[in-house]
Amino acid sequence: MQKSNNQRPLQIRWNLAEKIDLAMIKLACPHGYTNFTNSLLLAAKSVIPIINT
């Protein structure tokens, strides 16, 4: 069964949650987890066109 495109961001977030130490992010990121994830998503979106070529 193929996943729909709207499930991809959810799957990415789920995979990251398994790999990232949230306690470390809270200590290391002065602006908090939300800003960290927004920056991470922005970086990921910028490389998607490169990956898809």
MDTraj code that builds the backbone (N, CA, C; nanometers):
import mdtraj as md
import numpy as np

residues = "MET GLN LYS SER ASN ASN GLN ARG PRO LEU GLN ILE ARG TRP ASN LEU ALA GLU LYS ILE ASP LEU ALA MET ILE LYS LEU ALA CYS PRO HIS GLY TYR THR ASN PHE THR ASN SER LEU LEU LEU ALA ALA LYS SER VAL ILE PRO ILE ILE ASN THR".split()
xyz = np.array([
    [0.0842, -0.1180, 0.0000],
    [0.0000, 0.0000, 0.0000],
    [0.0888, 0.1244, 0.0000],
    [0.0644, 0.2151, -0.0913],
    [0.1442, 0.3362, -0.1037],
    [0.0866, 0.4457, -0.0151],
    [0.1761, 0.5177, 0.0549],
    [0.1320, 0.6260, 0.1421],
    [0.1017, 0.7498, 0.0590],
    [0.0005, 0.8241, 0.1001],
    [-0.0316, 0.9476, 0.0293],
    [0.0688, 1.0556, 0.0675],
    [0.0810, 1.1578, -0.0172],
    [0.1769, 1.2646, 0.0067],
    [0.1488, 1.3418, 0.1345],
    [0.0226, 1.3533, 0.1753],
    [-0.0070, 1.4294, 0.2960],
    [0.0342, 1.3552, 0.4226],
    [0.0673, 1.2277, 0.4144],
    [0.1143, 1.1518, 0.5300],
    [0.2658, 1.1605, 0.5461],
    [0.3345, 1.2056, 0.4424],
    [0.4807, 1.2090, 0.4465],
    [0.5338, 1.2984, 0.5587],
    [0.4841, 1.4235, 0.5743],
    [0.5348, 1.5062, 0.6854],
    [0.5119, 1.4416, 0.8223],
    [0.3998, 1.3767, 0.8399],
    [0.3722, 1.3094, 0.9665],
    [0.4715, 1.1961, 0.9892],
    [0.5010, 1.1196, 0.8856],
    [0.5967, 1.0105, 0.8974],
    [0.7361, 1.0631, 0.9286],
    [0.7736, 1.1748, 0.8671],
    [0.9041, 1.2348, 0.8946],
    [0.9130, 1.2781, 1.0395],
    [0.8088, 1.3444, 1.0891],
    [0.8084, 1.3887, 1.2295],
    [0.8162, 1.2694, 1.3242],
    [0.7459, 1.1638, 1.2924],
    [0.7467, 1.0443, 1.3766],
    [0.8872, 0.9837, 1.3801],
    [0.9503, 0.9743, 1.2632],
    [1.0857, 0.9185, 1.2567],
    [1.1842, 1.0044, 1.3352],
    [1.1725, 1.1358, 1.3237],
    [1.2604, 1.2253, 1.3981],
    [1.2406, 1.2111, 1.5481],
    [1.1165, 1.1979, 1.5898],
    [1.0870, 1.1850, 1.7326],
    [1.1538, 1.0617, 1.7927],
    [1.1714, 0.9583, 1.7117],
    [1.2383, 0.8373, 1.7599],
    [1.3891, 0.8550, 1.7690],
    [1.4454, 0.9483, 1.6925],
    [1.5897, 0.9630, 1.6839],
    [1.6466, 1.0818, 1.7607],
    [1.5660, 1.1821, 1.7866],
    [1.6141, 1.3046, 1.8498],
    [1.5893, 1.2995, 1.9997],
    [1.6898, 1.3362, 2.0746],
    [1.6785, 1.3452, 2.2195],
    [1.6157, 1.4804, 2.2538],
    [1.4874, 1.4805, 2.2828],
    [1.4150, 1.6049, 2.3067],
    [1.4688, 1.6810, 2.4274],
    [1.5156, 1.6114, 2.5284],
    [1.5720, 1.6784, 2.6454],
    [1.6968, 1.7568, 2.6063],
    [1.7776, 1.7004, 2.5189],
    [1.8979, 1.7695, 2.4728],
    [1.8607, 1.8924, 2.3901],
    [1.7574, 1.8815, 2.3093],
    [1.7122, 1.9960, 2.2296],
    [1.6664, 2.1085, 2.3223],
    [1.5945, 2.0732, 2.4261],
    [1.5464, 2.1748, 2.5201],
    [1.6622, 2.2474, 2.5866],
    [1.7704, 2.1746, 2.6163],
    [1.8861, 2.2370, 2.6788],
    [1.9684, 2.3189, 2.5793],
    [1.9817, 2.2692, 2.4576],
    [2.0726, 2.3302, 2.3603],
    [2.0101, 2.4426, 2.2780],
    [1.8801, 2.4450, 2.2663],
    [1.8138, 2.5442, 2.1809],
    [1.7502, 2.6529, 2.2676],
    [1.8081, 2.7723, 2.2651],
    [1.7565, 2.8784, 2.3511],
    [1.6141, 2.9219, 2.3171],
    [1.5710, 2.8967, 2.1936],
    [1.4368, 2.9390, 2.1528],
    [1.3366, 2.8238, 2.1589],
    [1.3799, 2.7083, 2.2051],
    [1.2897, 2.5972, 2.2266],
    [1.2748, 2.5021, 2.1092],
    [1.1998, 2.3980, 2.1365],
    [1.1801, 2.2886, 2.0413],
    [1.1041, 2.3330, 1.9173],
    [1.0075, 2.4216, 1.9322],
    [0.9271, 2.4642, 1.8176],
    [1.0131, 2.5340, 1.7128],
    [1.0984, 2.6258, 1.7563],
    [1.1871, 2.6926, 1.6608],
    [1.2845, 2.5950, 1.5980],
    [1.3331, 2.4992, 1.6766],
    [1.4230, 2.3966, 1.6231],
    [1.3538, 2.3166, 1.5130],
    [1.2326, 2.2700, 1.5385],
    [1.1635, 2.1891, 1.4381],
    [1.1260, 2.2714, 1.3159],
    [1.0888, 2.3979, 1.3357],
    [1.0588, 2.4833, 1.2199],
    [1.1818, 2.5018, 1.1326],
    [1.2972, 2.5233, 1.1944],
    [1.4214, 2.5369, 1.1182],
    [1.4562, 2.4061, 1.0473],
    [1.4350, 2.2958, 1.1142],
    [1.4626, 2.1647, 1.0543],
    [1.3706, 2.1385, 0.9354],
    [1.2430, 2.1727, 0.9492],
    [1.1487, 2.1547, 0.8387],
    [1.1836, 2.2450, 0.7212],
    [1.2244, 2.3675, 0.7487],
    [1.2652, 2.4590, 0.6428],
    [1.3860, 2.4033, 0.5677],
    [1.4823, 2.3505, 0.6410],
    [1.5996, 2.2911, 0.5778],
    [1.5603, 2.1697, 0.4930],
    [1.4716, 2.0863, 0.5461],
    [1.4284, 1.9681, 0.4713],
    [1.3539, 2.0076, 0.3446],
    [1.2677, 2.1091, 0.3535],
    [1.1928, 2.1535, 0.2357],
    [1.2840, 2.2093, 0.1283],
    [1.3955, 2.2676, 0.1685],
    [1.4866, 2.3257, 0.0711],
    [1.5610, 2.2191, -0.0084],
    [1.5776, 2.0999, 0.0473],
    [1.6499, 1.9952, -0.0249],
    [1.5571, 1.8993, -0.0995],
    [1.4285, 1.9059, -0.0753],
    [1.3345, 1.8172, -0.1450],
    [1.3445, 1.8309, -0.2959],
    [1.3500, 1.9529, -0.3522],
    [1.3630, 1.9626, -0.4987],
    [1.4915, 1.8974, -0.5512],
    [1.5978, 1.9024, -0.4732],
    [1.7239, 1.8392, -0.5155],
    [1.7094, 1.6876, -0.5151],
    [1.6461, 1.6365, -0.4123],
    [1.6270, 1.4910, -0.4003],
    [1.5365, 1.4392, -0.5108],
    [1.4363, 1.5164, -0.5469],
    [1.3384, 1.4716, -0.6464],
    [1.3878, 1.4814, -0.7905],
    [1.5064, 1.5382, -0.8128],
    [1.5560, 1.5477, -0.9504],
    [1.6350, 1.4263, -0.9892],
])
top = md.Topology()
chain = top.add_chain()
for i, resn in enumerate(residues, 1):
    res = top.add_residue(resn, chain, resSeq=i)
    for name in ("N", "CA", "C"):
        top.add_atom(name, md.element.get_by_symbol(name[0]), res)
traj = md.Trajectory(xyz[None], top)
